[in-house]
Amino acid sequence: MKFTILIIDDEKNIREGLASNFELEDYNVKTAENGEEGLKLLSNGDIDCVITDLRMPGISGEEVLRRVTSETPGIPVIILTGHGSIDAAVEAMKNGAYNFLTKPLNLDQLNMIVKRALENREVKLQSQQLKKELGDKNALAEMIGNSPAMQKVQQTIRKVADSRATVLITGESGVGKELVANAIHKLSSRKDNSFIKVHCAALSETLLESELFGHEKGSFTGAEKMQKGRFELAHTGSIFLDEIGEINQNVQIKILRVLQERKFERVGGEQTIDVDVRVICATNRNLEEEVKAGHFREDLYYRLNVIHIHVPPLRERKEDLPLLISSFLEEFNQENGKNIKGFSSRAKSCMYKYDWPGNIRELRNCVESAVVMCSGDEIQLDDLPPAVSASTGVESIQVPMGITLDEAEKIVTTETLAQNSNNKSRTAEILGIGRKTLQRKLQEWGIESEE
């Protein structure tokens, strides 16, 4: 990594001499003859260290230091000063300067100070990057799945998380819309502030309005004291409005105003309250159709639909089933004190064929039920919930009498591959063999198959 040093000094000889010195040390160098010019160069965002004179016409070195420490913290600032200003330089150290040197300068000493300052900066940058990567990983850890559809969802989350844009998450019930909302908040700059969740469908119109915007004492029967609403509690953080498609138009108007003006009044109150809140919404309804039917305000829909993230149903990403099943099996093994190793081939085949109308929630409940019902170390077809095992009708494979074991193996393997739409990973999982083993057998039999 090649660092860039900014030198700010009104004395041309010092400025140019220092520039030549640091260029010989293989640094990128930028120079400015006053504080104003230096701050403009700093605003470009590619400076790693600042060396500034303390006393300059116009913007002083103290002001440069104050601006750097407040606007671009982490960039070391080294102060240059004359003998008569040592007290001021010491004061600058208290205000965040990395070090100071008196003129005339000792270049060897300055080079050493700069080297240490940049080494410290590099360590901090690496630490920040590592923390960010770990934070990203932890925030997305609950979103299990490597399918292209889920990778696209995760990529979108990373892109939009740190913006202020409103996000609308759509998808069927049970696909994990709340997990997406959690990840957006955890990856945002608001992650250390409140994340307030409201299930809009669970509250009546009156209760929902009070819950969202709060109420004043005596504003309605039972309002014995003032209560802050969820928007107010979410100030500087995020609010998640689940099932936003269920709210009536009176509440829709108030939410629209919050999105447009960042203002509202409590129920029964006159004081206007300002809020800074990131709004994330979710619904399993088609809001475009709700707008056409007159059930949902068109202006609110466009305000909500700034960023749209659609979470696909499980039936469209069945390649994620092995990871999901394995994760849930481990969870419920621990919870129930069992050591079940996996699923039988028939049980696996059944689960891969089922369409999972309840999506991840249904799959999780299915695995939990199967773990509880299983009496051995492998879950059998009979251990699965009836709705899963009975409705799929696991297909049988016809193996004629009088053939060799090799021929029977070929029939079972190829039929299973065909039943799973040539998905080799899923077929290998059901047959209890490795993917490479399956690939080798297909090559031996002269069978080419595309995923």
QUIKA-V80578 format. One line per field, one symbol per residue. ss: DSSP state (@ for helix, = for strand, . for the rest). burial: I if it has 24 or more other ideal C-beta (glycine too) atoms within 12 Angstrom, else O. Layout:
ss=???
burial=???
This chain:
ss=...=====...@@@@@@@@@@@@@...=====..@@@@@@@@......=====.......@@@@@@@@@@@....======.@@@@@@@@@@@@....====....@@@@@@@@@@@@@@@@@@@@@@@@@@@@@@@@@........@@@@@@@@@@@@@......====......@@@@@@@@@@........=====@@@..@@@@@@@@@==...........==.@@@@....=====.@@@..@@@@@@@@@@@@@.===.=....===...======...@@@@@@.....@@@@@@@..====...@@@.@@@@@@@@@@@@@@@@@@@.....==.@@@@@@@@@.....@@@@@@@@@@@@@@@....==.@@@..@@@@@@@............@@@@@@@@@@@@@@@....@@@@@@@@...@@@@@@@@@@.......
burial=OOIIIIIIIIOOOIIOIIIOIIOOOOIOIIIIIIIOIIIOIIOOOOIIIIIIIIIIOOIIIIIIIOIIIOOIOIIIIIIIIIOOIOOIIOOIIOIIIIIIIOIOIOOOOIIOIIIOIIOOIOOOOOOOOOOOOOIIOOIIOIIIIOIOIIOOIIOIIIOIIIOOIIIIIIIIIIIIIIIIIIIIIIIIOIIOOIIIIIIIOOOOOOIIIIIIIIIOOOIOOOOOOOIIIIIIIIIIIIIIIIIIIIIIOOIIOIIIIIIOOIOIIIIOIOOOIOIOIIIIIIIIIOIOOIOOOOOIIOOIIOIIIOIIIIIIIIIIIIIIIIIIIOOIIOOIIOOOOIOIOIIIIIIIIIIIIIOIOIIIIIIIOIIIIIIOIIOOOIIOIOIIIOOIIOOIOIOOOOOOOOOOOOOOOOOIIIOIIOIIOOIIIIIIIIIOOOOOOIOOIIOOOOOOIOO
